[in-house]
Amino acid sequence: MLRIKEFVKAESLEQAYELNQKRTNRILGGMLWMRMTNAQIQKAIDLSDLGLDKIEETEDEFLIGCMVTLRQLELHEGLNEMSEGLVRNCVEDIVGVQFRNLATVGGSLFGRFGFSDVLTAFLAMDSYVELYKGGIVPLSEFAAMKRDNDILVRVIVKKTKGHYVYQSHRNTKTDFPVLAVAASKMGDEIKVSVGARPARAVLFAAKDLTEDSVCQVAQKVVTGTNLRASKEFRSHLAKVLIGRAFVQLRGKEEA
Ligand SMILES: Cc1cc2nc3c(=O)[nH]c(=O)nc-3n(C[C@H](O)[C@H](O)[C@H](O)COP(=O)(O)OP(=O)(O)OC[C@H]3O[C@@H](n4cnc5c(N)ncnc54)[C@H](O)[C@@H]3O)c2cc1C
């Protein structure tokens, strides 16, 4: 059972960061994952008064505060228009609307969960995270970093022109994904992100959208076994989902 001794509403990011340096203190997102753990938290640090629950749009990027919920991502017109629905598609099967009204983008990315649809999808876009002390870091770099006591302040998505698609396979509609694939083509650059392997999502580059490239990328995907699926099934799925993603991208290129 999760136990929290004290609740602190942070008045500034500096105060939140200072408090978070103590191993027994913890930043709160939507608390949906945290409440499933047995953590003993001395001070729970709430960021909800810091204005980080908004998606701001500038001429060339989206600035997504860490307290923005998955539901806000799902409903944001500009973000979904730019990403051709990739953002909506990656969250729409996560549990249900009430859940997505609480789960935050900060908690989803900071956790770097091995089942994450959100991390998988954002990796295929031109995405960065703004860390309070660490500054702005490409999401692909952050995804591979060891967890520390920094604060994820914002996610930045550049409005890079391109095509974006999302594919996932679930045993039942709202369960964790068995495998998730996001792909994009921005100019000549083709990115393929594979998550729920079941391990942190990883990013690959493909040279074109042919069947050969599907096989080349799929071969590089390291998969594993858990109660949802075997390593062999996931490796098979990787080829199927990357293949479907490339067919969709080819369709968008030709349209
Ligand atoms: C039953 C269930 C089913 C789920 N299914 C899926 C699924 O199918 N697909 C999917 O992608 N995800 C799924 N998730 C994960 C979920 O969508 C969220 O990603 C998860 O709950 C974390 O978000 P949160 O806002 O609840 O964070 P919390 O649980 O509050 O926090 C998670 C961790 O991140 C830290 N943290 C939070 N915000 C910050 C910040 N700004 N800076 C630094 N550290 C921070 C916290 O200290 C904590 O350690 C599921 C979760 C549950 C509980």
The ligand as a Tripos MOL2 file, in Angstrom:
@<TRIPOS>MOLECULE
LIG
   53    58     1     0     0
SMALL
NO_CHARGES

@<TRIPOS>ATOM
      1 C1         -4.0320    0.1290  -14.5920 C.3       1 LIG1
      2 C2         -3.1300    0.9380  -15.4730 C.ar      1 LIG1
      3 C3         -3.1510    0.7230  -16.8400 C.ar      1 LIG1
      4 C4         -2.2960    1.4620  -17.6790 C.ar      1 LIG1
      5 N1         -2.3160    1.2170  -19.0290 N.ar      1 LIG1
      6 C5         -1.4670    1.8950  -19.8300 C.ar      1 LIG1
      7 C6         -1.4150    1.6430  -21.2450 C.ar      1 LIG1
      8 O1         -2.1240    0.8010  -21.7840 O.2       1 LIG1
      9 N2         -0.5450    2.3840  -21.9880 N.ar      1 LIG1
     10 C7          0.2760    3.3300  -21.4380 C.ar      1 LIG1
     11 O2          1.0380    3.9590  -22.1600 O.2       1 LIG1
     12 N3          0.2390    3.5840  -20.1220 N.ar      1 LIG1
     13 C8         -0.5950    2.8900  -19.3170 C.ar      1 LIG1
     14 N4         -0.5930    3.1430  -17.9670 N.ar      1 LIG1
     15 C9          0.2900    4.2070  -17.4380 C.3       1 LIG1
     16 C10        -0.4720    5.5130  -17.2820 C.3       1 LIG1
     17 O3         -1.0020    5.9150  -18.5210 O.3       1 LIG1
     18 C11         0.4630    6.6270  -16.7690 C.3       1 LIG1
     19 O4          1.5570    6.7170  -17.6180 O.3       1 LIG1
     20 C12         0.9660    6.3590  -15.3900 C.3       1 LIG1
     21 O5         -0.1360    6.1900  -14.5340 O.3       1 LIG1
     22 C13         1.8650    7.4980  -14.8880 C.3       1 LIG1
     23 O6          1.2150    8.7240  -14.9720 O.3       1 LIG1
     24 P1          0.7110    9.4910  -13.6780 P.3       1 LIG1
     25 O7          0.3550   10.8700  -14.0900 O.co2     1 LIG1
     26 O8         -0.3300    8.6840  -13.0020 O.co2     1 LIG1
     27 O9          2.0710    9.5350  -12.8060 O.3       1 LIG1
     28 P2          2.3490    9.1080  -11.2980 P.3       1 LIG1
     29 O10         1.8910    7.7140  -11.0390 O.co2     1 LIG1
     30 O11         1.8480   10.1590  -10.3700 O.co2     1 LIG1
     31 O12         3.9470    9.1810  -11.3250 O.3       1 LIG1
     32 C14         4.7290    8.2070  -11.9740 C.3       1 LIG1
     33 C15         6.2060    8.4570  -11.6190 C.3       1 LIG1
     34 O13         6.6880    9.6080  -12.2870 O.3       1 LIG1
     35 C16         7.1610   10.5840  -11.3440 C.3       1 LIG1
     36 N5          6.7430   11.8820  -11.8850 N.ar      1 LIG1
     37 C17         5.4970   12.2730  -12.2220 C.ar      1 LIG1
     38 N6          5.5150   13.4830  -12.8040 N.ar      1 LIG1
     39 C18         6.8090   13.8760  -12.8120 C.ar      1 LIG1
     40 C19         7.4860   15.0400  -13.2850 C.ar      1 LIG1
     41 N7          6.8300   16.0450  -13.8810 N.pl3     1 LIG1
     42 N8          8.8220   15.1070  -13.1410 N.ar      1 LIG1
     43 C20         9.5060   14.0930  -12.5250 C.ar      1 LIG1
     44 N9          8.9240   12.9730  -12.0620 N.ar      1 LIG1
     45 C21         7.5930   12.8560  -12.2180 C.ar      1 LIG1
     46 C22         6.5250   10.2330  -10.0260 C.3       1 LIG1
     47 O14         7.3080   10.6530   -8.9340 O.3       1 LIG1
     48 C23         6.4260    8.7270  -10.1230 C.3       1 LIG1
     49 O15         7.6530    8.1270   -9.7500 O.3       1 LIG1
     50 C24        -1.4150    2.4260  -17.1190 C.ar      1 LIG1
     51 C25        -1.4000    2.6380  -15.7300 C.ar      1 LIG1
     52 C26        -2.2450    1.9150  -14.9120 C.ar      1 LIG1
     53 C27        -2.2050    2.1840  -13.4280 C.3       1 LIG1
@<TRIPOS>BOND
     1     1     2 1
     2     2     3 ar
     3     2    52 ar
     4     3     4 ar
     5     4     5 ar
     6     4    50 ar
     7     5     6 ar
     8     6     7 ar
     9     6    13 1
    10     7     8 2
    11     7     9 ar
    12     9    10 ar
    13    10    11 2
    14    10    12 ar
    15    12    13 ar
    16    13    14 ar
    17    14    15 1
    18    14    50 ar
    19    15    16 1
    20    16    17 1
    21    16    18 1
    22    18    19 1
    23    18    20 1
    24    20    21 1
    25    20    22 1
    26    22    23 1
    27    23    24 1
    28    24    25 2
    29    24    26 1
    30    24    27 1
    31    27    28 1
    32    28    29 2
    33    28    30 1
    34    28    31 1
    35    31    32 1
    36    32    33 1
    37    33    34 1
    38    33    48 1
    39    34    35 1
    40    35    36 1
    41    35    46 1
    42    36    37 ar
    43    36    45 ar
    44    37    38 ar
    45    38    39 ar
    46    39    40 ar
    47    39    45 ar
    48    40    41 1
    49    40    42 ar
    50    42    43 ar
    51    43    44 ar
    52    44    45 ar
    53    46    47 1
    54    46    48 1
    55    48    49 1
    56    50    51 ar
    57    51    52 ar
    58    52    53 1
@<TRIPOS>SUBSTRUCTURE
     1 LIG1         1 GROUP 0 **** ****
